[in-house]
Amino acid sequence: MNRPVIGLTCNELDKENLPKQFINEAYINSVIRAGGCPIILPITNDFDTIQAQAKMLDGLIVTGGIDVNPMIYNENPESLQGDSSLDRDYYEMRLLKYVCQKQIPILGICRGIQMLNVYFKGSLYQDLSYCKRSVLKHAQQEKRENPSHKIHIEKDSFLYKSLGDEAMVNSFHHQAIKDLAPNFKVSAKSSDGIIEAIEHESFPIYAVQFHPEAMSHKYGEMQAIFNEFLKNCEVK
């Protein structure tokens, strides 16, 4: 049986002068359970390598991680902007260019929703305290597999197929979408108005602010997000 090849973007770690790239196993396991073949995509600035990576994919998951550098969306860093990596930002922007040209399905998770929104010319709150309104606690101190707050989901959305009209999700972010990118629609929000999921109006591009991969081994509806996504990923 041919399995769709799903690319997973990486995090970076430079400790004791030993640079590493890594990914949480939960992403890998979620893709395998959904019937996909996950491959880890190392960060590189080599254009030919990035193009070759894109050519082998049937789907792409833009994973979580540190903040997107505000330079990417033409803002100066504010005082509560967190750690960032321009190497990763530029790599993912270049990868997205090739993947979008080929109309390969994309799923963004946490940082991934933020990167997709920025790539398509949206902007971010560099910290939720800049929202100028009361917000929920979006950086939970519970285990990653446990839910933290409720989201409300639009009925005509990709996410509705897996979660219905509302769901309890986990939450590990201090940034969020401010200005939604053109040609995207909001598919879920939390009760404080923070955008929790988006999707493109014309192409198979979806993204969530929470971490379904951390919950998917325990909650079938979270695994269903990956199952539904892979239905869009045709084997070449």
N, C-alpha and C positions, 0 to 999 in steps of 0.2 A: 504493500500500500504506500503510495506516494504521500508524503506529509508536506504541507506548506512550510517553507523556510521563513522563520520569523526572526528578524534582527532585533537585538536588544542593545541599547546604548549603555555606555559604561560611566562609572564614577572614577575619579582619580584620587590617589593617596601618595604623598611624597614624605616618607618617614625614614630617617637615618640615611638620607641620600640614596634611597632605594625606591625610585618611582614605581608605583603599581597602578594597575587598572583592575576594577572589580565590579561585581554586580551581586545583589542579594539573590540567594537561591530561590526565593519565593517566586520571582519572575519566571525563572526557568521551569519550575515545577508547574506553574499555572499554564504555561504554554504547552507543556508535554501532556498534561491532563486534557487539554482542549484538542489534542490531536496534531499539534504542530511540532516542528523541529527547530528548537531555539538555537541561535548562534549569537555569540557575544561579539559586538562590533567595537574594536579598539579605536580610541581617539587618535587621529593622525592629522597632519596638515598637508599630506600628500594627495593632491587632487585626483591622480589616476587611481590610487588605492580607494579613495572614497567613492569614485564612480564605479569601480569594480565591486565594492561592497553593495551598492544599490542594485546593480544588475543581477545579483544572486538572490534577491529577496522577493518573497511573495507578500510580505507584510512587515511593518516596522512598529516597534513599541519604543517610544521615547520615555525613558525611565525617570525616576525621582533623583534628587540630589541637592546640591547647594544652589544658591541663588543665581539667577541670570544677571549678568553684569548690566547695570542700567545704561551703559554706553550703547548697548545693542538697540535700545529703544529711545536713544537720543535724550537721555536725562543724566544729570549729575547724581552721584551717590549721596543719599541722605544719611543721617546719623545712624539709623537703625538698619540700613542695608547690611546684609550678612556676607559671609565668605562667598566668593565667586571664582570662576575659572574661564577666562577668555579663550583658552585653548579648547575647552569643551564647547563653549558657546559657538565659536567660529566653525568648529567641526560639525556640530549638529545643524547649523544653518546651511552649510555646504551639502551635507547629506540630505537634508530636507529638499533642497533644490532639485537634486537628481531624482529622489523618490517621488516628488510631486510631478515632475516631468513625465514619469512613467505611470502616474496615477495608481501607485501602490497604496493599499489601505494603511492607515496610520492610527495608532492608539497612543495618546499621551497620558501619562500618569504623574500627578503632583507637579514637580518641576516641569514635566512634559507638557501639561496644559498651558503653563506659563510660557514655555519656549515656543509652542505652536502659536499662541496668541501674539507673541512678539514677532515671530517670523512673518506672520501675515499682517503686520503693521498695527497691532494693538499695543496696549501699555499695561503696566502693573502698579499696584500699590507696593512700594518698597517695604512697607510694614503695615500690618492691619490697623495699627494705631493712627495711621494717616487717613483712615476712612471718614473721619469726622462724624462718626455715629457709633453707638454701642454695638459691639460684636461679640459673638460667642467665643469661648476658648477654643482656638483651632490648633493648638499645640498640646495634644493630650499627654498625660503622664501615665495612662493605662498601657497595658501590653498592646503591641501593634495589631494583634489579631482581634482585639475587642473594639466594639463600636463606641463612638463618643457623642455623636449628635445626629439629628434627623435631617434628611434632605427631601425636597419636594420636586417631583420629576414631571416634565411635560409629556403628555400622552402620545404625541406624534414623534417621539425621540427614539434614538438608538437605545438609550439606557432603559427606557420603559419596557422593552422586550425582556430584560433580565430582572429588573427590580420592581416593576409596577409603578404606581404613582407616588410612593414614598418609601424611604429606606433609612436604616440606621447605618452610618458609615464611621470609619476611623478618621483621624485628622492630625496631620503632622506638618503644618505649614504656618509661616508668619507673613507670607506674601499672597496676593490674589490678583485676579484680573481687575483692572480699573476700566480702561476703554476696550470694549470688545472689538476684535479685528473685523474688518469688512467681510461680508459674505459668510459670516458665522452666525449661528443662533444659539441662545442659551437653552440648554436642555434640563438643567437642574440648578436649584439654589437652596441654601440653608435659610432658616427663619430670619436671620439677620440681613439677608439680601446678598450675601457673598455668593459669587458664581461658583458652582460645584461641578458643572459639566457643560461642555459645548460640543457642537458638531458643525461641519461645513454644510452649506446649503446645497452644494452640487456634487461634492466628491466624498469618498469614504474616509473621512478624517474625523475622529472622535477623540474626546479627551475628558478626563475626570481629575478633580482636585484631590480626591482621597486615594487610598492605597488598597485597591481590591485584591492585589496579589498577596498581601499580608493576611487577608481574611478568607481567601478562596479555599484553603484546606479545611475550613471549619464551617463555612456558610456556602451552600450550593448556589445561591443567587449571585454571590460574588464570582464564583467560578464561571457562572453563566455569561458574565461580561466577556470573558476570554473566549468562551465557546461561540458566542454571537459574532465577536470580532473575526475569528478565524473562518467563519462562514463566508466572509467577504474576500478572503485571501485565496485566490485561485493558484493552483500549482502550475508552474510554467512547463 
